[in-house]
Amino acid sequence: MIRSCFRIQSNVQYLRISSLQRRILTIGNMANTGHDPAASEASNPVDIYRSHISGLLAPVAGKPAKEIYERLSWTQTFDKGDLGLAVPSLRVPPKEAGDKAAEWGANFPISDLVEKPVVAGTFLQFFFKPQPLIKLIITSILKKKTVYGTNPKLGLRHESDVSKGKKRIIVEFSSPNIAKPFHAGHLRSTIIGGFLSNLYEAAGWDVTRMNYLGDWGRQFGLLAYAFERYGSEEKLQKDPIGHLFDIYVEINRISKPEEDEIKEKKQELEQASADRKDLAQLENDIELLESKSVNEKARQYFKRMEDGDEAALTTWKRFRDLSIERYKKTYARLNIHYDYYSGESQVEMERMDRAAKQLEESGVSEDSKGAVIVDLTKNPKTKKLGKALVRKRDGSSLYLTRDIGEAVKRHELYKFDKMLYVAASQQDLHFAQLFKILELMGHKDVAEKCLHINFGMVLGMSTRKGTVKFLDDILRDVGEKMHEVMMKNQTKYEQVENPEQTADTLGITAVMVQDMTGKRINNYEFSLERMTSFEGDTGPYLQYAHARLCSITRKAGLTAEDLEAADLSLLHESHAVNLVRALSSWPDVVQNTLKTQEPVTVLSYLFKMTHMLSSSYDVLKVVGSEPDIKKARMALYEAARQVLNNGMKLLGLNPVERSVHTVVSTSGMSMSG
């Protein structure tokens, strides 16, 4: 019944609404826009308005309803309407656009859903009538709860055929190097990659979260040798990442004088050769030094690993497995998990050899003094990409070679529709070379599905105890700082049920929100003081906003049935109307974020919405109000809490429900409700 009413063509006369019982969906003239209105209603209630406006305007403008629908966009501020239409976007000549806007506005039919459009130059501004919108949006949010804002149909291979399955995406992010510091770049990659994974899941994609570890190379031979000399089984079990890092630093400290001496001898050899002196003694000295060096022992150990030596591989696998188990615990604190821990070690030599052979046979690669390169400067279109080294003179592979083999392997195994590499902007050239080489060697289908999600640097990041080593150091520091803030008011602090856990949650939120506050590509200054403040647009402020709504809910003492039965026509104040207008835009914000790939798109919306909430509390009081008004306002606040909760979880945050307000009040914020 409902579905059939949406198939009315755009020339059908406008039908007036009698009541919400017949549902807003049955308001007439829902145009044939090429979208399934029933599906749109399920994911985005405002699409009903788009379809409605398109159906009314199409005969007036003499334009296809589908074109109008697709060009109706959200406005930047509410004073410019809820939806706007740029008349020139409908192929109207600029000189005629102003007159056409005035003509279309004057002839737009009367509607029970929208006001007469406001003409602003060449734009039409559409304002939704408050009461139908309030009823539609609040009812929709209370019904859909956690799925409000999501649109699983976006992830279908064929929107109208569920049986074709979901589109598949791999998100590769974090990717730390085992036994090396978990630096700021890894932190940013972890936060952004976790968010993008959540975003694509909300859009219905089949998401594979992948951590591509730096887990192979000569450094593991060095690490194994270091463990033989300095390792502690007890320390390894307790803190594998930290202990491996410590012994790695120590073995490098020991090997540096050896390397310096060898380097000095080689310089003497060069000078002796230039002076035509006898070189035998110097060559023997260098050979002896190298044979006894730590680096030679590391090289020999890694050679055993490459040759498949069982004992060597067992030790390496143990280091890797213990490190992954520790990483999992740390990632869990950030609400992040992985489907697969891959790594450089997982790229088979056979696959890399096959890629090298394919490059050679296709004429893409060439010899350069014993090394193998891909010279991208020969083509004017790729000149900026330079010359890419794919194999060293000694025949060993490089990071780029492994990435080529791994990309092809993943496409064969996962049949992905898209793959995101979340890595710092310093790797822009690397990924540009990777994608171009994949294309040149005949894998254009793979290259076109790959995208580098880049980001800027974190400046000035260090712990109180010195330079940052690992993510745990960062989270520990911020948690301690939040704990200090909480303890400034001892009376309030004693009311917190679990202060350490609360401080940890707030600290993690603080780190993540500071990272997501600006555009990805921007650098930002790591500031403990700023990120842990409850004032301004910070993580703790978002947590405060959510906890405050939860507090109001508890004080109100109403049931879900009470809210469902609320008379929403009692919500007529401008604060209530504007808050609902903001809540109605959440599904569009999520969909727009799929285009921007920017966490700040979501974050900016949440801050804007919570500021509106904050200004509403004194006007829209719940406790102490008349019973019917209390129910209506509580329904509004519950809808706002649900959207805030959904948004925070999409960002990867863990919304808190209690205790934060007792801490926040130390910064002077009141708790009226």
C-alpha positions, 0 to 999 in steps of 0.5 A: 500500500505505502510502496504503491503511493510512491509510484505516482508520476510527477504529473499527478495532482497534489494530495492533501494530508489528513493526519499522520496516521496515514503517514507523511509518506502518503502526502501526494506528488511523490515524484518518480525520481529514480530513487525508491522512496520506500527505501529512502524513507527507511534510511533518510526521512528527509528524502520524503521532502526531496521527493515531495518538492521535486514532484511539485516543482517539476511541472512548474519548472518544466524540468525532470523531477529526478534532476531537481531531486538530485540538486536539492541540497542542505544549506549551511545555516537554517536562515537559508532554509532546510533545502536549497536549489540553485536554479542555474544547476538545472541548465538555466542560462545565468541571465535568466536564472533570477527571473526563473527563480522568481517565477518558480517560487511564485507558482510553487503549489501550496504544501502541507510539508513545506512553506512557499520557497523563498527566492534569494537571487538565483536560489530557491530556499525551502523551509520545512513546516515544523509540525510534520517534520517534528513528528516524522523525525522524532518518531523515526529516531525513536523507532530506528535507534542505533541504525538512524542515519545508516543506509545499508543499501549504499553498500549493495552491488546492485541497489535493487537486488540484495541477492547480488551481495555487498560491495567489499572494501579493505581498509589497511590502517595503523601498520606499526613496525614490531619492536619499533616506536608506535609513532604519531603517524601510526596513531593518526592512521589508527584513528582515521582507519577505524573511523573509515571502517565504521563509516563503510559498515554503516553504508552497508559495505562488507568491510575487512579491517587489515593491519599490515605490520612491519614484521620482516627484514634484517632487523628481525635477525638483529632482534633475534640476536639481541634476544639471545644476548639481552632477552628476558623471558619474564619481560617478554611475557609481561610487555613483549612490545616494550621489551623487544624495543628495549633490546633492539635499542641496546643491540643497535647501541652496541653495533654502532661503534662497529659500523662506524669503524667499518665505515672509517676503514672503507673511507681509508680504502677509497683514499688508498685506492686513489693514491694507488697504494696496496689495498690488501691489508685494508681489505682483510681488515674490513672483511674481518670486522664485517665477519665479526660484526653484529650486523653480519650475525643479524644478516645470517640469521635473517638469511636462515629465516628467508631459507625457511629454517624452522628454529629461526622462524619459530623465534620470529613467529613468537615475537610476532604473535606476542606483539600482536596479542599486546596490540590487540589489547591496546587497540581494544581501548580505542574500540578498534579491532582487525579482521586480519593481521597481515604484514610484509612477511606474508608476501611470498617471494614467489609472488614478488618474483612473478611481479618482477618478471611481469614488469620486465616482460612488459617493458615497464622495468629496466636495468640501472647499474645492476638494480631494477627500476621503473622510470616514470619520468619518460612519460610527460604525464607521470614525470613527477613520479620520478624513478621507482626502485623495485629491486636492489643490486643484491637482488633483494626486494623493497617495500614497493615490490612487496606492495605490488605483490600484496595488492595483486594477492589481495585482489585475487583473495578478496575480490575487493571493490575498493581498498584504502591505504590509510598512511601519512602524506609523506607516502604520497609518492610511494602510493602514486608510484604503486598505483601507476606501476600496477596499471602499467603492468596490466593490473589497471582493474586493481589500481583503479580500486585503490585509494591512498587516504593521507593525513598530515603530521602531529607536531610536538608529541611527547610523553611526560617521561620523554619521547613517545615510544608506543600508543600505550604511553600516549594513552597513559599520559592523557588518562593521568592528565584527565585524572588530575582534572577530575581530582581538582574537586575532591567532593565531586571526585568522590562521587565518581563510581570508577574514576580511573576507568572514567579518566581512561575513557575521557582521555582516549576520547580527548586524543581521538577528537583532537586528531579528528578536529581538522581536515586530515591533511592538516598538521596539528599540535599535540596539546595535553592542556587543550585536548583535556579541557571540558570547554570548547570543542573537545572530546571531554565536552562531547562526553559531557553532552552525552552524559548530561542527556543521560542524566536528564533521562534518569531524572525524568523517570519516563518509560519508552512507552511514555515517549512513544505516546508523547504529544509532539505537537506541544513542541513549538518553541524555536529551540525545539524546532531548530534542534529537530531540523538539525537531527533531520540532517544526520543521515545526509551528514553520514552520506556526505562523509562517504564523499569527503572521507573526513572525520571532521564532517561528522565531528563538526555536525556533533559539536553544532548539534550539542551547542544547540542542545546546550542553549535549549536546556533553560528553555525546554526544561523537563523536570518540573514541567507539566506531564504532557510537556515533560513527555514531549520534551523528553522524547526530543532529548532522547532523539538528540541523545540517540543521534549523538550516541550514533555519531560518537560510535561512528567516530569510534568513541565510547559514549559514557552515561554516568559520572562525567557531569560530576567532573564537568561541573568543576569547570563551571558548567551547570546541570539544569534539566 
